[in-house]
Amino acid sequence: MALDPGKTPAMFLLETYFLPFVCLVAIVLFFASVRILREYERAVVFTLGRFQRVKGPGLVLLIPFVQEMVRVDLRIQVIEIPSQDVISRDNVSMKVDAVLYFNVDPERAIIKVQNFLPATNMLAQTTLRAVLGQHDLDEMLSERKKLSEDVQSILDSATETWGIKVSNVEIRTVELTDNMVRAIAKQAEAERDRRAKVIHAEAEFQASQTLVNAAKILGSVPAAMQLRYLQTLTEIGGEQNSTIVFPMPIDIMKPFLDLLERADRSLPARANGADKAQLSVVSDTGH
């Protein structure tokens, strides 16, 4: 390539090689310093290793080789807590898993903890085992929402310094072994039998109490007993039976029952008198 007579060799080298190189470096530095953040993202910016501030969303400009940034997602994040082996307070072994929902404060989540996702996951696993181990199996099955709230409260207070806000914890499944399922089925069957017997006994008690009240009412008014007697005869005759049973009031039999009771009382007295007479005869013959 021929040199321009009006240019020196240095100027020629500058225009041919140096200026394109400078433009290329400028373009590279421009793309290295420009970041675009979405609406739900924030950038934690460090200048020479020191925290500067949180930037975003939109266009963020960084000084190349001087500043760096860490992206943080502000959306609610979901962590699936893997199945945990839990032993309840009544010594029942089971497997429990849960789901954790939380969001992040960018500054504290990056500065206060090395990696907030694994740290939160590990803490959630240990907290889940600790909380459920303090309750019986019946409470785990019937009060699952309350236990989830307890786990959420403990996790929220423990991760507050990390910039983690735990919004919800849901216990998904409680799996039992086959032996425990059979034992619980037997227990439930025994409980149903117990309730059936108690209900039957309460029904008998209420029925007897009602009969006692009815007897008191009928006994207080003699005419009511006669009306009840006639009503019973009407019910028997209405069934078209060939045999008619006439109920006999107890009042008619009462005098006969009194005579029998007096006769039973007089027999021991007579027997005692006869024994005394025999003893006196024996004593006289002895003398």
Secondary structure as GFF3:
##gff-version 3
##sequence-region A 1 287
A	DSSP	alpha_helix	9	13	.	.	.	ID=ss1
A	DSSP	pi_helix	14	18	.	.	.	ID=ss2
A	DSSP	alpha_helix	19	33	.	.	.	ID=ss3
A	DSSP	beta_strand	34	37	.	.	.	ID=ss4
A	DSSP	beta_strand	41	47	.	.	.	ID=ss5
A	DSSP	beta_strand	50	55	.	.	.	ID=ss6
A	DSSP	beta_strand	58	61	.	.	.	ID=ss7
A	DSSP	beta_strand	67	73	.	.	.	ID=ss8
A	DSSP	beta_strand	77	87	.	.	.	ID=ss9
A	DSSP	beta_strand	93	104	.	.	.	ID=ss10
A	DSSP	alpha_helix	106	111	.	.	.	ID=ss11
A	DSSP	alpha_helix	116	132	.	.	.	ID=ss12
A	DSSP	alpha_helix	137	142	.	.	.	ID=ss13
A	DSSP	alpha_helix	144	158	.	.	.	ID=ss14
A	DSSP	three_ten_helix	160	162	.	.	.	ID=ss15
A	DSSP	beta_strand	164	176	.	.	.	ID=ss16
A	DSSP	alpha_helix	178	220	.	.	.	ID=ss17
A	DSSP	alpha_helix	222	238	.	.	.	ID=ss18
A	DSSP	alpha_helix	250	286	.	.	.	ID=ss19
###
